[in-house]
Amino acid sequence: MSTTLPRTLVIGGGIGGLTAAAALSKRGVDVRVVEQAAKFETVGAGITIQANANAVLQALEIELPDEDVVPIGSVELVDARGRALVQGDPDEILPEPPSINIHRADLHRALLAACEGVPLEPGTRVDRIASEQGGAEVAFADGRHERFDLVIGADGIHSAVRHSLTGEGAADTRYSGQTCWRFALEAPDLVPDVTTERWIPGRRIGIIPLAKGRIYVYLVENAPRGSAAPGSATANTLRARFGGADARLDPILERLDDSIRIDHSDLCERTNIHYGRGHTLLIGDAAHAMTPNLGQGAGTAIEDVAALMLSLAEHAPDPTGLPNAVAAIQQARVTTVQQTAWRVGQVAHWKNRPARFLRDALMRALPNSLASRQTRQLWQPGIDLATRLRTTQR
């Protein structure tokens, strides 16, 4: 079979791209990763890897070091006055595989370790991809031209691969009306026992424990598009905007200084899900960028890799069938997650008092058994993919 495996180029060294490269390499595929940034590094602060994504990583034999992860543990969603709306613990819904919190830098390092032996080329930009008879012709910015059997675009919401394929660019994204700051800092004495998200009219505050005495914080606010701009991500900006909004947040903000990286981005999605065509496959945000309100952006990218691996044997001799094969497995699933995430984000930021009163009352009345069932339904497709992967790899 090794002679029929497609020579593959992965464009983008984030979570989806490195997961794909590691998985393909383990199957004997000649795979290479290029990244336009000067070095392979993470963007962001913390991330939750829920049971569906963790199941797939385990099936792909990608290990996350124990010292880098903590269980999500008890989760609490609270209203503007700090009263609980929803409470629970993912381990009580599904103890194995666990749902975890991890710093993005630690996750990125684990994925790079899983890519041992895979050629990694930072500082490499792709100008154009042309799908031709028998392969994809890739034009690099340095003037090189190479042909590959399969190109995987894993280069994010503003994907150059997608633009080369479809002509869609940044203007083809939909803005949620919300902008988000993220950071992580080391403060062992402030690490919370409970993962908390607070809904305030027009705002959300998330405080999440990480390993090694660190805390991950995200702060979301209604704002016009383009709010994420030079100078918008400073410690003083966050203290001025969010100081006094939450008693748990204030001491964290006091520890924040400009030596700590703060990422600021407007929250957008791509309403047109597109897995590519011909010799070009899109995965992750390049295919289906979504708002982060269910914590499944990375999870669905990892699931895309599972779908790719399940489809590889059948389509290796002719990779042009892979985009449709992956879409057949993932598109309906991703559509549901994307649409649900959008709705959650909009409802969370309601400002109308009667609407918020009704929303909060309904959420408090939601039986724990129903909430658990909905969470399990969110995870089940990824868990099923992982089970199929293990079966096919035996």
Secondary structure, DSSP 8 states (H G I E B T S, - for coil): -GGGS--EEEE--SHHHHHHHHHHHHTT--EEEEESSSS----SSEEEE-HHHHHHHHHTT----GGGEEE--SEEEE-TTS-EEEEE-HHHH--SS--EEEEHHHHHHHHHHHTTTS-EEES--EEEEEEETTEEEEEETTS-EEEESEEEE---TT-HHHHHHH---GGGSEEEEEEEEEEEEE-GGG--SSEEEEEETTEEEEEEE-STTEEEEEEEEE--TT-S-TT-S-HHHHHHHHTTS-TTHHHHHHH--TTS-EEEEEEEE-SS---EETTEEE-THHHH---GGGS-HHHHHHHHHHHHHHHHHHHSSSGGGHHHHHHHHHHHHHHHHHHHHHHHHHHHT---HHHHHHHHHHHHHS-HHHHHHHHHHHHHHHHHHHHHHHHHH-
